[in-house]
Amino acid sequence: MGARLLAGMAHAALLVWTVLVTVPIVWTFLASVKSEDEIFADAWSLPAFPRLDNWGRAWEQAHVGRYMVNSVVVVACGTFGTMLFGSMAAYALARYRFRGNRAVHALFVAGLALPVYLMLTPLFFVVRNLGALPLIGPFIGLNTHGGLILVYIACSLPFTVFFLAAFFGTLPETVAEAAFVDGASHTRVFFQIMLPMARPGIVSVTVFNVLGQWNQYQLPLVLLPSDRDKWVLTQGIADISTAAGYDADWPALFAALGMAIVPMLVVYTLLQGQIRRGLTAGAFR
């Protein structure tokens, strides 16, 4: 009886959460195909006819297309770097015993407790100083995608290492030992054997990193302050809503929000099964 009661309460909570998440998304897509008068007349009314030109106007006139390309480049590079370095660090911490192993692992875990808002000012000066380096400075300083990518990688590593270290710890050691007996190097064992075996966990963490970096606003605001051509999508959407004050183009704003939501919905929908398997497998260590 108690188990059924708890299950009922859990399903009720999930239902409430689903409504809270779904309603704003549906309303956003509905408003993106309305005229401005229809948006303010009745928020939940259907449009007289879908105004798909709102999406075209947001893509071209509001430069959402350029901002989206910037976001794709930054998030793709940031996620790739995060998963490459994070998986290697997690594998070493989970599979090898060396002096300072636990201290390094604890250092990564401590990074989970550090809010990004506390790091904004130090990060600004660190990235600005990186821009003064010879040769590579112009590519990793302020107002560069390289600097933003490095910060994304650094901020995403704690969760990545924490999750994957637990996942690598669940993989059987006999497979790696057999590969070593056959003469495989540590690098080959990691990339050709252990990494494919950890695919569910890799996919899960990759999706979470993509979502987090795609929706990031504070870091681009601080590290890409002045060069509009290098702005990412979150900066562009905020600019649409504030640049014109009370004369903002609301249909184009909601269309831009729809463009930002669609890629993440597609990614999560296609990979939800692997995400679930990865989270479940990493829970049993």
C-alpha positions in Angstrom: 0.0 0.0 0.0 2.8 2.4 0.9 4.7 1.5 -2.3 1.6 2.3 -4.4 1.1 5.6 -2.6 4.7 6.6 -3.2 4.4 5.6 -6.9 1.2 7.6 -7.2 2.9 10.7 -5.6 5.9 10.3 -7.9 3.7 10.1 -11.0 1.7 13.1 -9.9 4.9 15.1 -9.4 6.2 14.1 -12.8 2.9 15.1 -14.3 3.1 18.5 -12.7 6.7 18.9 -13.9 5.7 17.9 -17.4 3.0 20.6 -17.5 5.3 23.2 -16.2 7.9 22.4 -18.9 5.6 21.8 -21.8 3.2 24.7 -21.5 5.9 27.5 -22.0 7.4 25.6 -25.0 4.0 25.2 -26.6 3.1 28.8 -26.0 6.5 29.9 -27.5 5.9 28.0 -30.7 2.3 29.3 -30.9 3.4 32.9 -30.4 6.1 32.5 -33.1 3.5 32.1 -35.8 1.2 34.9 -34.7 1.1 38.6 -35.4 2.0 41.0 -32.6 -1.7 42.0 -32.2 -2.7 38.4 -31.9 0.0 37.8 -29.2 -1.3 40.6 -27.0 -5.0 40.0 -27.7 -5.2 36.4 -26.5 -2.1 34.5 -25.6 -3.7 31.1 -26.2 -5.8 31.8 -29.3 -4.8 30.1 -32.5 -3.5 32.4 -35.3 -5.8 33.4 -38.1 -3.1 31.9 -40.4 0.4 30.8 -39.5 2.9 33.6 -40.1 6.0 31.7 -41.0 7.6 35.0 -42.2 8.3 35.6 -38.5 10.9 32.9 -38.6 12.5 34.2 -41.8 12.6 37.7 -40.4 14.3 36.5 -37.2 16.8 34.4 -39.3 17.8 37.3 -41.6 17.0 40.7 -40.1 17.7 39.8 -36.5 20.8 37.8 -37.6 19.7 34.7 -35.7 21.3 32.6 -38.4 24.7 34.0 -37.8 24.3 33.7 -34.0 23.2 30.1 -34.4 26.2 29.2 -36.6 28.4 30.7 -33.9 26.7 28.7 -31.2 27.0 25.5 -33.2 30.8 26.0 -33.7 31.4 27.0 -30.0 29.3 24.2 -28.5 30.7 21.5 -30.9 34.3 22.4 -30.1 33.6 22.9 -26.4 31.8 19.6 -26.1 34.4 17.7 -28.1 37.2 19.1 -25.9 35.3 18.4 -22.7 34.6 14.8 -23.6 38.1 14.2 -24.8 39.9 15.5 -21.8 37.2 14.6 -19.3 37.0 10.9 -20.4 40.8 10.5 -20.3 41.0 12.1 -16.8 38.0 10.0 -15.6 39.5 6.8 -17.0 42.9 7.4 -15.3 41.2 8.2 -12.0 38.9 5.2 -12.1 41.3 2.5 -13.4 44.8 3.5 -12.1 46.0 3.8 -8.6 48.7 6.4 -8.0 49.7 8.8 -5.3 47.2 11.7 -5.2 44.5 9.9 -7.0 41.8 10.7 -4.4 43.0 14.2 -4.0 42.7 14.9 -7.8 39.3 13.3 -7.9 38.2 15.4 -4.9 39.4 18.5 -6.6 37.2 17.8 -9.6 34.2 17.1 -7.4 34.8 20.3 -5.5 34.5 22.1 -8.8 30.8 21.1 -8.9 30.2 23.3 -5.8 31.7 26.4 -7.4 28.9 28.5 -9.1 29.9 30.1 -12.4 28.8 33.5 -11.2 31.6 33.5 -8.7 34.1 32.9 -11.5 33.1 35.6 -13.9 35.5 38.3 -12.8 38.5 36.1 -12.4 37.7 34.4 -15.8 37.5 37.8 -17.5 41.0 38.7 -16.4 42.4 35.3 -17.1 41.1 35.3 -20.7 42.2 38.9 -21.2 45.7 37.9 -20.1 45.7 34.9 -22.4 45.0 37.4 -25.3 48.4 39.0 -24.6 50.3 35.8 -25.3 52.3 35.8 -28.5 51.1 33.9 -31.6 48.1 32.2 -29.9 46.8 35.2 -28.0 44.6 36.6 -30.7 42.7 33.3 -30.9 42.1 32.7 -27.2 41.6 36.2 -25.8 38.5 38.3 -25.1 36.0 38.5 -28.0 37.3 35.2 -29.5 35.5 31.9 -29.8 38.7 30.2 -28.7 38.7 31.8 -25.3 35.0 31.0 -24.8 35.6 27.4 -25.8 38.4 27.0 -23.3 36.2 28.4 -20.5 33.4 26.0 -21.5 35.7 23.1 -21.3 37.1 24.1 -17.9 33.6 24.7 -16.5 32.2 21.4 -17.8 35.1 19.1 -16.7 34.0 18.7 -13.1 30.7 17.1 -13.9 32.1 15.1 -16.8 34.9 13.6 -14.7 32.7 13.0 -11.7 30.1 11.1 -13.8 32.5 9.2 -16.1 34.8 8.1 -13.3 31.9 6.3 -11.7 30.9 4.8 -15.1 34.4 3.6 -16.0 34.6 2.0 -12.6 31.8 -0.4 -13.6 33.5 -1.7 -16.7 35.1 -5.2 -16.4 38.9 -5.2 -15.8 39.4 -8.5 -17.5 38.8 -7.0 -21.0 41.6 -4.5 -20.5 43.9 -7.1 -19.0 43.4 -9.4 -22.0 44.2 -6.5 -24.3 47.4 -5.7 -22.4 48.4 -9.4 -22.6 48.0 -9.2 -26.4 50.4 -6.3 -26.4 48.0 -3.3 -26.7 49.3 0.0 -25.3 47.4 2.0 -22.7 46.3 4.5 -25.3 45.0 1.8 -27.6 43.1 0.1 -24.8 41.4 3.3 -23.9 40.4 4.6 -27.3 39.6 1.2 -29.0 38.3 -0.9 -26.2 37.2 1.0 -23.0 35.8 4.1 -24.7 33.4 2.1 -27.0 32.3 0.1 -23.9 31.5 3.3 -22.1 29.3 4.6 -25.0 26.1 4.9 -22.9 27.8 7.0 -20.3 29.7 9.0 -23.0 26.4 9.8 -24.8 24.6 10.8 -21.6 27.3 13.2 -20.5 27.7 14.6 -24.0 24.0 15.5 -24.2 24.1 17.2 -20.8 27.2 19.2 -21.8 25.6 20.2 -25.1 22.5 21.4 -23.3 24.4 23.3 -20.7 26.8 25.0 -23.1 24.0 25.8 -25.7 21.9 27.5 -23.0 24.8 29.4 -21.4 24.4 33.2 -21.3 26.6 34.7 -18.5 29.9 33.4 -19.9 29.4 34.7 -23.5 28.1 38.0 -22.1 31.4 38.5 -20.2 33.8 37.0 -22.7 32.2 38.2 -25.9 31.2 41.7 -24.8 31.6 43.9 -27.9 32.0 41.9 -31.1 28.5 41.3 -32.3 29.6 39.2 -35.3 30.9 36.6 -32.7 27.9 36.6 -30.4 26.2 33.3 -29.7 22.5 32.6 -29.9 21.6 33.5 -26.3 23.2 36.9 -26.6 21.4 37.5 -29.9 18.0 36.5 -28.5 18.6 38.8 -25.5 19.5 41.6 -27.9 16.3 41.2 -29.8 14.2 41.7 -26.7 16.2 44.8 -25.4 17.5 46.7 -28.4 14.1 48.2 -29.4 12.7 48.7 -25.9 8.9 48.8 -26.0 9.0 48.5 -29.8 10.5 45.1 -29.8 9.6 42.6 -32.6 7.9 40.1 -30.4 6.9 37.6 -33.1 10.5 37.5 -34.3 11.7 37.1 -30.7 9.5 34.1 -30.1 10.6 32.7 -33.5 14.2 33.0 -32.4 13.4 31.2 -29.2 11.8 28.5 -31.2 15.0 28.2 -33.3 17.0 27.8 -30.1 14.7 25.2 -28.7 14.3 22.9 -31.7 17.9 21.6 -31.9 18.0 20.6 -28.3 14.6 18.9 -28.5 15.8 16.9 -31.5 19.0 15.9 -29.8 17.3 14.9 -26.6 14.4 13.0 -28.3 16.8 11.0 -30.5 19.2 10.1 -27.7 16.8 9.8 -24.7 17.1 6.0 -24.7 20.9 6.0 -24.5 20.8 8.8 -21.9 18.5 6.6 -19.7 20.7 3.5 -20.1 23.9 5.6 -19.3 22.5 7.1 -16.1 21.2 3.7 -14.9 24.5 1.9 -15.7 26.6 4.6 -13.9 24.5 4.3 -10.8 25.7 0.9 -9.9 29.3 1.0 -8.9 
